Amino acid sequence: MLSAGAAQGVVTRLAAQLGITLDAQFGAVGAMQELLDAGTPCDLIILTRRQVDALLAQGRAATAADLGRVRTGVAVRRDDPLPAIATPDALRKALLAAEEIYHPDPTKATAGIHFAKVIAALGIADAVSGRLRPHPNGATAMRALVATRASRAIGCTQITEIRNTEGCVLVGPLPKEFELATTYTAALRSEEAEARDFFRQLTGGDSAALRHSLGFES
């Protein structure tokens, strides 16, 4: 299985509930696409809806179903003060006040690409360039945020990755002017019974509450 990092929480928790051992890799959607294109064996893949639509059109996947939409949000460490981020000006001030800013890969990760556009639109790209702490994906970025000793640190990634990281607190989604809601979709690429069954469990109604609790929206 290859999966966008945004779905790691729901995938691993559902597998644990079902007593299933997965051979899975998680990461930025661009990196997962590259692994697939390079020939990495894959029965089930989770990417953005746009990427999965392309796989379906190319005949590289047989069946697909959406997990839901995930918004991009802002995070801090547990017990740190929650900064105001509801408006572009408030977000600008919060980012300028931070000593370190954690985010996923700005070239391959959905949230990382978007965040780079946000700081450019805020006019602070040069001012914060030395404080940016990019990581391969949102999960590693949020773990690094939790581990830093900086007195003022902040992060930005998909809300599901924030909620799935112990010690990380969701401040809220990006201001509506910069809102990004990404639909993640599972695609079945195999007729193996185990893959088909997990696909049904993952995308069906039985896991809807789990998906919602981790930040997926219908």
One Martini backbone bead per residue (centre of mass of N, CA, C, O) as a GRO file, in nm:
protein
  218
    1MET     BB    1   0.096   0.036   0.022
    2LEU     BB    2   0.008   0.371  -0.078
    3SER     BB    3   0.021   0.690   0.113
    4ALA     BB    4  -0.093   0.957   0.220
    5GLY     BB    5  -0.026   1.116   0.512
    6ALA     BB    6  -0.324   1.211   0.575
    7ALA     BB    7  -0.408   0.879   0.608
    8GLN     BB    8  -0.246   0.734   0.834
    9GLY     BB    9  -0.430   0.728   1.081
   10VAL     BB   10  -0.672   0.566   0.961
   11VAL     BB   11  -0.516   0.323   0.857
   12THR     BB   12  -0.372   0.227   1.123
   13ARG     BB   13  -0.626   0.211   1.306
   14LEU     BB   14  -0.791   0.016   1.138
   15ALA     BB   15  -0.587  -0.213   1.129
   16ALA     BB   16  -0.584  -0.255   1.435
   17GLN     BB   17  -0.887  -0.319   1.469
   18LEU     BB   18  -0.859  -0.572   1.250
   19GLY     BB   19  -0.573  -0.719   1.266
   20ILE     BB   20  -0.379  -0.581   1.051
   21THR     BB   21  -0.101  -0.623   0.833
   22LEU     BB   22   0.093  -0.378   0.679
   23ASP     BB   23   0.238  -0.281   0.360
   24ALA     BB   24   0.341   0.049   0.417
   25GLN     BB   25   0.348   0.380   0.268
   26PHE     BB   26   0.423   0.719   0.372
   27GLY     BB   27   0.346   1.048   0.216
   28ALA     BB   28   0.387   1.243  -0.017
   29VAL     BB   29   0.213   1.246  -0.304
   30GLY     BB   30   0.456   1.279  -0.493
   31ALA     BB   31   0.618   1.038  -0.378
   32MET     BB   32   0.401   0.820  -0.431
   33GLN     BB   33   0.389   0.860  -0.735
   34GLU     BB   34   0.686   0.789  -0.789
   35LEU     BB   35   0.673   0.498  -0.687
   36LEU     BB   36   0.461   0.400  -0.882
   37ASP     BB   37   0.613   0.483  -1.149
   38ALA     BB   38   0.866   0.289  -1.061
   39GLY     BB   39   0.707   0.000  -0.966
   40THR     BB   40   0.574  -0.023  -0.706
   41PRO     BB   41   0.411  -0.230  -0.531
   42CYS     BB   42   0.034  -0.203  -0.552
   43ASP     BB   43  -0.296  -0.248  -0.428
   44LEU     BB   44  -0.309   0.034  -0.265
   45ILE     BB   45  -0.413   0.384  -0.303
   46ILE     BB   46  -0.345   0.724  -0.171
   47LEU     BB   47  -0.475   1.021  -0.307
   48THR     BB   48  -0.576   1.247  -0.489
   49ARG     BB   49  -0.837   1.286  -0.691
   50ARG     BB   50  -0.675   1.375  -0.938
   51GLN     BB   51  -0.475   1.138  -0.943
   52VAL     BB   52  -0.686   0.908  -0.957
   53ASP     BB   53  -0.822   0.992  -1.217
   54ALA     BB   54  -0.569   0.936  -1.385
   55LEU     BB   55  -0.548   0.634  -1.324
   56LEU     BB   56  -0.821   0.558  -1.441
   57ALA     BB   57  -0.769   0.668  -1.732
   58GLN     BB   58  -0.502   0.468  -1.755
   59GLY     BB   59  -0.569   0.182  -1.611
   60ARG     BB   60  -0.427   0.182  -1.293
   61ALA     BB   61  -0.730   0.151  -1.193
   62ALA     BB   62  -1.053   0.019  -1.093
   63THR     BB   63  -1.116   0.147  -0.802
   64ALA     BB   64  -1.295   0.420  -0.627
   65ALA     BB   65  -1.281   0.620  -0.310
   66ASP     BB   66  -1.368   0.847  -0.085
   67LEU     BB   67  -1.269   0.977   0.234
   68GLY     BB   68  -1.229   1.295   0.205
   69ARG     BB   69  -1.187   1.605   0.342
   70VAL     BB   70  -0.890   1.818   0.389
   71ARG     BB   71  -0.759   2.054   0.587
   72THR     BB   72  -0.555   2.321   0.641
   73GLY     BB   73  -0.334   2.382   0.924
   74VAL     BB   74  -0.258   2.490   1.255
   75ALA     BB   75   0.023   2.444   1.487
   76VAL     BB   76   0.103   2.340   1.822
   77ARG     BB   77   0.203   2.283   2.122
   78ARG     BB   78   0.140   2.158   2.398
   79ASP     BB   79   0.083   2.444   2.614
   80ASP     BB   80   0.079   2.644   2.409
   81PRO     BB   81  -0.011   2.918   2.283
   82LEU     BB   82  -0.280   3.040   2.098
   83PRO     BB   83  -0.285   3.178   1.808
   84ALA     BB   84  -0.385   3.409   1.594
   85ILE     BB   85  -0.548   3.303   1.251
   86ALA     BB   86  -0.829   3.410   1.113
   87THR     BB   87  -0.642   3.612   0.964
   88PRO     BB   88  -0.401   3.726   0.769
   89ASP     BB   89  -0.278   3.918   0.982
   90ALA     BB   90  -0.262   3.714   1.212
   91LEU     BB   91  -0.087   3.507   1.066
   92ARG     BB   92   0.151   3.689   1.011
   93LYS     BB   93   0.219   3.746   1.309
   94ALA     BB   94   0.262   3.450   1.396
   95LEU     BB   95   0.497   3.388   1.199
   96LEU     BB   96   0.686   3.629   1.285
   97ALA     BB   97   0.697   3.521   1.597
   98ALA     BB   98   0.843   3.278   1.506
   99GLU     BB   99   1.130   3.076   1.522
  100GLU     BB  100   0.967   2.824   1.406
  101ILE     BB  101   0.867   2.650   1.086
  102TYR     BB  102   0.654   2.383   1.018
  103HIS     BB  103   0.671   2.174   0.716
  104PRO     BB  104   0.617   2.041   0.425
  105ASP     BB  105   0.698   1.976   0.124
  106PRO     BB  106   0.705   2.236  -0.132
  107THR     BB  107   0.696   2.008  -0.393
  108LYS     BB  108   0.510   1.727  -0.289
  109ALA     BB  109   0.317   1.856  -0.083
  110THR     BB  110   0.020   1.987  -0.050
  111ALA     BB  111   0.069   2.172   0.202
  112GLY     BB  112   0.350   2.279   0.119
  113ILE     BB  113   0.272   2.420  -0.141
  114HIS     BB  114   0.060   2.604  -0.013
  115PHE     BB  115   0.232   2.744   0.205
  116ALA     BB  116   0.421   2.888   0.011
  117LYS     BB  117   0.191   3.066  -0.104
  118VAL     BB  118   0.107   3.204   0.158
  119ILE     BB  119   0.375   3.351   0.235
  120ALA     BB  120   0.381   3.507  -0.029
  121ALA     BB  121   0.103   3.654   0.004
  122LEU     BB  122   0.200   3.787   0.285
  123GLY     BB  123   0.505   3.899   0.243
  124ILE     BB  124   0.726   3.678   0.421
  125ALA     BB  125   0.942   3.497   0.287
  126ASP     BB  126   1.208   3.644   0.364
  127ALA     BB  127   1.161   3.677   0.677
  128VAL     BB  128   1.122   3.335   0.718
  129SER     BB  129   1.340   3.156   0.575
  130GLY     BB  130   1.528   3.092   0.838
  131ARG     BB  131   1.265   2.935   0.992
  132LEU     BB  132   1.232   2.709   0.810
  133ARG     BB  133   1.103   2.348   0.847
  134PRO     BB  134   1.136   2.115   0.636
  135HIS     BB  135   0.963   1.809   0.539
  136PRO     BB  136   0.864   1.530   0.373
  137ASN     BB  137   0.618   1.551   0.582
  138GLY     BB  138   0.373   1.617   0.812
  139ALA     BB  139   0.450   1.413   1.031
  140THR     BB  140   0.750   1.495   1.064
  141ALA     BB  141   0.696   1.793   1.119
  142MET     BB  142   0.525   1.751   1.383
  143ARG     BB  143   0.739   1.597   1.544
  144ALA     BB  144   0.945   1.828   1.536
  145LEU     BB  145   0.775   2.036   1.678
  146VAL     BB  146   0.749   1.882   1.948
  147ALA     BB  147   1.079   1.855   1.987
  148THR     BB  148   1.141   2.134   2.013
  149ARG     BB  149   1.317   2.413   2.196
  150ALA     BB  150   1.167   2.629   2.104
  151SER     BB  151   0.965   2.884   2.231
  152ARG     BB  152   0.866   2.955   1.922
  153ALA     BB  153   0.632   2.746   1.757
  154ILE     BB  154   0.518   2.635   1.427
  155GLY     BB  155   0.257   2.487   1.211
  156CYS     BB  156   0.187   2.331   0.874
  157THR     BB  157  -0.093   2.119   0.779
  158GLN     BB  158  -0.276   1.863   0.785
  159ILE     BB  159  -0.518   1.794   1.013
  160THR     BB  160  -0.472   1.487   1.037
  161GLU     BB  161  -0.169   1.513   1.123
  162ILE     BB  162  -0.215   1.673   1.377
  163ARG     BB  163  -0.417   1.469   1.520
  164ASN     BB  164  -0.187   1.224   1.492
  165THR     BB  165  -0.006   1.400   1.698
  166GLU     BB  166   0.160   1.382   1.971
  167GLY     BB  167   0.162   1.709   2.120
  168CYS     BB  168  -0.045   1.825   1.917
  169VAL     BB  169  -0.218   2.134   1.822
  170LEU     BB  170  -0.505   2.265   1.701
  171VAL     BB  171  -0.587   2.584   1.607
  172GLY     BB  172  -0.662   2.583   1.286
  173PRO     BB  173  -0.755   2.686   1.008
  174LEU     BB  174  -0.711   2.856   0.761
  175PRO     BB  175  -0.793   3.118   0.631
  176LYS     BB  176  -1.032   3.164   0.394
  177GLU     BB  177  -0.829   3.297   0.187
  178PHE     BB  178  -0.642   3.004   0.232
  179GLU     BB  179  -0.811   2.776   0.176
  180LEU     BB  180  -0.768   2.407   0.199
  181ALA     BB  181  -0.941   2.135   0.031
  182THR     BB  182  -0.869   1.789   0.026
  183THR     BB  183  -0.925   1.510  -0.169
  184TYR     BB  184  -0.919   1.177  -0.068
  185THR     BB  185  -0.826   0.870  -0.251
  186ALA     BB  186  -0.907   0.539  -0.306
  187ALA     BB  187  -0.725   0.277  -0.489
  188LEU     BB  188  -0.775  -0.016  -0.667
  189ARG     BB  189  -0.509  -0.259  -0.801
  190SER     BB  190  -0.651  -0.528  -0.696
  191GLU     BB  191  -0.790  -0.876  -0.647
  192GLU     BB  192  -0.729  -0.907  -0.369
  193ALA     BB  193  -0.909  -0.983  -0.096
  194GLU     BB  194  -0.766  -0.809   0.119
  195ALA     BB  195  -0.775  -0.543  -0.039
  196ARG     BB  196  -1.083  -0.526  -0.083
  197ASP     BB  197  -1.163  -0.531   0.216
  198PHE     BB  198  -1.004  -0.280   0.311
  199PHE     BB  199  -1.134  -0.082   0.118
  200ARG     BB  200  -1.422  -0.111   0.231
  201GLN     BB  201  -1.355  -0.029   0.523
  202LEU     BB  202  -1.220   0.252   0.461
  203THR     BB  203  -1.478   0.373   0.270
  204GLY     BB  204  -1.697   0.309   0.457
  205GLY     BB  205  -1.932   0.347   0.712
  206ASP     BB  206  -1.769   0.207   0.952
  207SER     BB  207  -1.529   0.451   0.924
  208ALA     BB  208  -1.654   0.740   0.947
  209ALA     BB  209  -1.597   0.820   1.244
  210LEU     BB  210  -1.291   0.799   1.226
  211ARG     BB  211  -1.244   1.001   1.003
  212HIS     BB  212  -1.376   1.243   1.148
  213SER     BB  213  -1.190   1.243   1.410
  214LEU     BB  214  -0.924   1.308   1.208
  215GLY     BB  215  -1.052   1.533   0.971
  216PHE     BB  216  -1.267   1.428   0.794
  217GLU     BB  217  -1.477   1.543   0.531
  218SER     BB  218  -1.781   1.533   0.337
   0.00000   0.00000   0.00000
